[in-house]
């Protein structure tokens, strides 16, 4: 079944009134810098007549700070920078989130890419504090962050994907996994840390020596790595929005400027091209949108996600790559661009996400806690 795209400005529940929107950015992961860029553009786009915006940075060392410079910019004294810094007045996380002095109810928008932000840790803290937040809950966040476990769950749901192997540091030897890769997957392969994103720590290995080096690199970021067969196919992405019943965007296509879509290609040198909407047949578009919705549901996602696929036009067709529960919101990010192409502008997208957070929190808060 094709999941319909939303009409611009529509909302699954009540349109949220004025809220205190706490934008969390930075974090302790290797994706810290990307998060700082995303946060700056969300602050610039959010409707200030509807939100009291509170930018809170998390430093590389894990300290929470209120970005006073960004707050001053929001009040009109100077322009917002293109990337926020995690500097300012140090604050206590739970005291900030439970601030009784605010008349407007709080909603948290985590823009923390990678571990200790996108993996369910911050979401668990917000659940315990009883604070509504944008995006997936603890389970959905943790599942999607761990690429190996996400592959297990989506395979159980019957969603097609490429051949892959998992290696956990300390279980078996490097030579054992190299032998398995050569025998079961062949070359080339991609080697990835299981719990990271933004193409950090990813390598393409063309021979056994490169494979060993790629494994060593990935293990500097995580104790679990995923090794995938090299797929020759188009890179297609779909944005998803919703809670129980997800809506999907028109798909977009990545045209890498490098051998594959690596960190530099995404964020630094600007050589990658984006085609939105992707040039696909109507049947292919319908199929990939349905698969994106199924993956979103199978992984217990809510709020938002970007679902990435490979498309082998003359082979196996659609192959799920991964699901990102906190996609980038930078000017070059696919998630807001795909919604814009589908008819939902950036500012309205923020409103929809806040509305979904409030709706999910209201529903979950109504469950009985007594026998």
C-alpha angles and dihedrals in degrees: 000000000000111000107222124239115242126253112248112275095007121141133202092224137001116338104252117250123218112323138179100242113202109199111202116201143158111036137174098281130098088257092067095116095050089052091053091055093047092052094052092055094045090053090049093050102041117105104252091197088065103035139051095213118214115182110203119184127200112210126222086260093053100255118143115226134178109231100229093179091057091048089052090050091051090055090054107257094118141348124282113252121239089246128029123227124224093236133111139074114354112237137186110248101221095037089053093049094047094045105154093192093076117092092198119075115251126244120179121216107197112203093172108134118202133003120000092024113037096033102073098268097106090036090057091052091051091048091053090047091050093236122146113235139181119256140017125345128242098286097042092046093048094045095050093044092056103065093194095054091042089056091051092051096045092046088056088053090054097247111150119241140161124274113274146167133210125221123190118196112250095021107100124337135285090250091053093055092043090054091049093049093050092047100041106027107019122204144341102041137168119234119203139173105248094226108043140075144191087073090284112158095007121137136178111224120204099176140016095271092052089047092056091048091048092051091050091049094049091048090059087069103036142006091230122058134183123219116198133187115255108260121202102208146104118285108233127177134192127197117222128199129181147058120247094356110038125206121212134213130224107278124257130206129223115216103192120217091203130050087279136001098278132167094271091049091050102044115005118038100028094219096130116096125214125211112197117206096025116237100250136134118266090250092052091049092050091048097049093046091052091048091049091054091047092051091048091053096042091055093048093243124166137180101014144351140161113225116204125204142178115223119209099189095188097031135037096343116218120021120182113233105179146315121237115201095190104037121188120275097194121127089263096045118122098215099070092033092057092049090049089054088050093053104267115114123216095254092048090047090059089050091051092050092051090048091051091049092052092045093050093046092049092050095047093044089059096063116110117254094188133077 
